[in-house]
Amino acid sequence: MQLLDPSSELKPTHRPRSPRLESLDGAVIGLLDISKPRGDVFLDRVSEHLAKRGARIERYRKPTFTKNAPQDLRAKISETCDAVIEALAD
């Protein structure tokens, strides 16, 4: 399977896939809203489904969709979450 990075990479970099979590039960899942319209609606539904499977949800939001998430936000997510889902919507 080949996944493409939606950023403006001029030369794609091979990155191995992260291993799957063994279980969602008790896992901390970060939901990152990139601040596009209706991304929060999508993440609300994802949150409901993950919670039913035992995950603990942490919500985050980028200040704007036009720029990368600030370094402090990325650090906080990586320190507190077992996995992250990023919402893209319009």
TIMI-183330 format. One line per 2 residues: number of its first residue (from 1); for each residue x negated, y negated, z negated of N, C-alpha, C. Coordinates in steps of 0.2 Angstrom, whole numbers, padded with zeros to 4 digits. Layout:
NUM	X/Y/Z/X/Y/Z/X/Y/Z | ... $
% end
This chain:
1	-0004/0006/0000/0000/0000/0000/-0004/-0006/0000 | -0003/-0011/0004/-0007/-0017/0004/-0002/-0023/0002 $
3	-0004/-0027/-0003/-0001/-0033/-0005/-0005/-0039/-0003 | -0001/-0044/-0001/-0004/-0050/0001/-0004/-0055/-0004 $
5	-0009/-0059/-0005/-0009/-0065/-0010/-0005/-0071/-0006 | 0000/-0073/-0009/0003/-0079/-0006/-0001/-0086/-0006 $
7	-0006/-0086/-0010/-0010/-0092/-0010/-0014/-0093/-0003 | -0017/-0098/-0003/-0021/-0100/0004/-0028/-0097/0004 $
9	-0028/-0090/0003/-0035/-0087/0003/-0037/-0087/0011 | -0043/-0089/0012/-0045/-0088/0019/-0048/-0081/0021 $
11	-0050/-0078/0016/-0053/-0071/0017/-0050/-0067/0011 | -0045/-0062/0012/-0042/-0058/0007/-0047/-0054/0003 $
13	-0046/-0054/-0003/-0050/-0050/-0008/-0047/-0044/-0010 | -0050/-0038/-0010/-0047/-0032/-0012/-0047/-0032/-0020 $
15	-0042/-0031/-0023/-0041/-0031/-0030/-0037/-0024/-0031 | -0040/-0020/-0036/-0036/-0014/-0038/-0030/-0016/-0042 $
17	-0025/-0011/-0041/-0019/-0012/-0044/-0020/-0011/-0052 | -0016/-0015/-0056/-0017/-0014/-0063/-0013/-0007/-0065 $
19	-0015/-0004/-0070/-0012/0002/-0072/-0005/0001/-0074 | 0000/0005/-0073/0007/0004/-0076/0007/0005/-0083 $
21	0011/0002/-0087/0012/0003/-0094/0015/0010/-0095 | 0013/0013/-0100/0016/0020/-0101/0024/0020/-0103 $
23	0025/0014/-0106/0032/0013/-0108/0034/0006/-0109 | 0040/0004/-0108/0042/-0003/-0109/0044/-0004/-0117 $
25	0045/0002/-0120/0047/0002/-0127/0042/-0002/-0131 | 0044/-0008/-0134/0039/-0011/-0138/0034/-0016/-0134 $
27	0034/-0015/-0128/0029/-0019/-0124/0031/-0026/-0123 | 0026/-0031/-0123/0028/-0038/-0123/0027/-0040/-0115 $
29	0033/-0042/-0112/0033/-0043/-0105/0034/-0051/-0105 | 0029/-0054/-0101/0029/-0061/-0100/0033/-0063/-0094 $
31	0038/-0067/-0094/0042/-0069/-0088/0040/-0076/-0086 | 0036/-0077/-0081/0034/-0084/-0079/0038/-0087/-0073 $
33	0042/-0092/-0075/0046/-0096/-0070/0041/-0101/-0067 | 0040/-0101/-0061/0036/-0106/-0057/0039/-0113/-0056 $
35	0045/-0114/-0059/0049/-0120/-0058/0052/-0121/-0051 | 0053/-0116/-0048/0057/-0117/-0041/0065/-0116/-0043 $
37	0069/-0119/-0039/0076/-0118/-0041/0078/-0111/-0041 | 0082/-0110/-0046/0085/-0103/-0048/0081/-0098/-0050 $
39	0074/-0099/-0051/0070/-0094/-0053/0072/-0092/-0060 | 0074/-0097/-0064/0077/-0095/-0071/0083/-0090/-0071 $
41	0087/-0091/-0066/0093/-0086/-0065/0090/-0079/-0064 | 0086/-0078/-0059/0083/-0072/-0058/0079/-0069/-0064 $
43	0076/-0073/-0068/0072/-0071/-0074/0077/-0069/-0079 | 0083/-0072/-0080/0088/-0071/-0085/0090/-0063/-0084 $
45	0091/-0061/-0077/0093/-0055/-0076/0088/-0050/-0077 | 0082/-0051/-0075/0076/-0047/-0077/0075/-0046/-0084 $
47	0076/-0051/-0088/0075/-0051/-0095/0080/-0046/-0098 | 0087/-0047/-0096/0092/-0042/-0098/0090/-0035/-0097 $
49	0088/-0033/-0091/0086/-0026/-0090/0080/-0024/-0094 | 0075/-0028/-0094/0069/-0026/-0098/0071/-0025/-0105 $
51	0075/-0029/-0108/0077/-0029/-0115/0081/-0022/-0117 | 0085/-0020/-0112/0089/-0014/-0113/0084/-0008/-0113 $
53	0078/-0009/-0110/0073/-0003/-0110/0068/-0004/-0115 | 0069/-0008/-0120/0065/-0009/-0126/0059/-0014/-0126 $
55	0059/-0018/-0121/0053/-0023/-0120/0055/-0029/-0124 | 0050/-0032/-0127/0051/-0039/-0130/0049/-0044/-0125 $
57	0053/-0049/-0124/0052/-0054/-0118/0049/-0060/-0121 | 0044/-0063/-0118/0041/-0070/-0119/0042/-0074/-0112 $
59	0045/-0079/-0113/0047/-0084/-0107/0042/-0089/-0107 | 0039/-0091/-0100/0035/-0096/-0099/0037/-0100/-0093 $
61	0035/-0106/-0092/0037/-0110/-0086/0031/-0114/-0084 | 0029/-0114/-0078/0024/-0119/-0075/0027/-0126/-0075 $
63	0023/-0131/-0076/0025/-0138/-0075/0028/-0139/-0068 | 0025/-0136/-0063/0027/-0138/-0056/0025/-0132/-0052 $
65	0029/-0130/-0047/0028/-0125/-0042/0022/-0126/-0037 | 0021/-0133/-0037/0016/-0135/-0032/0009/-0134/-0033 $
67	0007/-0132/-0040/0000/-0131/-0042/0000/-0124/-0046 | -0006/-0122/-0047/-0007/-0116/-0051/-0005/-0117/-0058 $
69	-0004/-0112/-0061/-0002/-0113/-0069/-0008/-0115/-0072 | -0007/-0120/-0077/-0013/-0123/-0080/-0017/-0117/-0084 $
71	-0023/-0118/-0085/-0028/-0113/-0088/-0025/-0111/-0095 | -0023/-0116/-0099/-0021/-0114/-0106/-0015/-0110/-0105 $
73	-0010/-0111/-0101/-0004/-0106/-0100/-0006/-0099/-0098 | -0011/-0099/-0093/-0013/-0092/-0091/-0017/-0089/-0096 $
75	-0021/-0092/-0100/-0024/-0089/-0106/-0019/-0086/-0111 | -0014/-0090/-0113/-0009/-0088/-0118/-0005/-0082/-0115 $
77	-0003/-0082/-0109/0000/-0076/-0106/-0004/-0070/-0107 | -0010/-0071/-0105/-0015/-0065/-0105/-0016/-0062/-0112 $
79	-0016/-0067/-0117/-0018/-0065/-0124/-0012/-0062/-0127 | -0006/-0064/-0125/0000/-0061/-0129/0004/-0056/-0125 $
81	0003/-0055/-0119/0008/-0051/-0115/0004/-0044/-0113 | 0008/-0039/-0112/0005/-0033/-0109/0006/-0033/-0102 $
83	0011/-0036/-0099/0012/-0037/-0092/0016/-0043/-0091 | 0016/-0046/-0085/0019/-0052/-0083/0023/-0051/-0076 $
85	0029/-0054/-0076/0032/-0055/-0070/0033/-0062/-0068 | 0032/-0064/-0062/0032/-0071/-0060/0038/-0072/-0055 $
87	0042/-0077/-0056/0048/-0078/-0052/0047/-0083/-0047 | 0049/-0081/-0041/0049/-0085/-0035/0056/-0085/-0033 $
89	0059/-0091/-0032/0066/-0092/-0029/0067/-0098/-0026 | 0073/-0099/-0023/0075/-0105/-0019/0082/-0104/-0018 $
% end
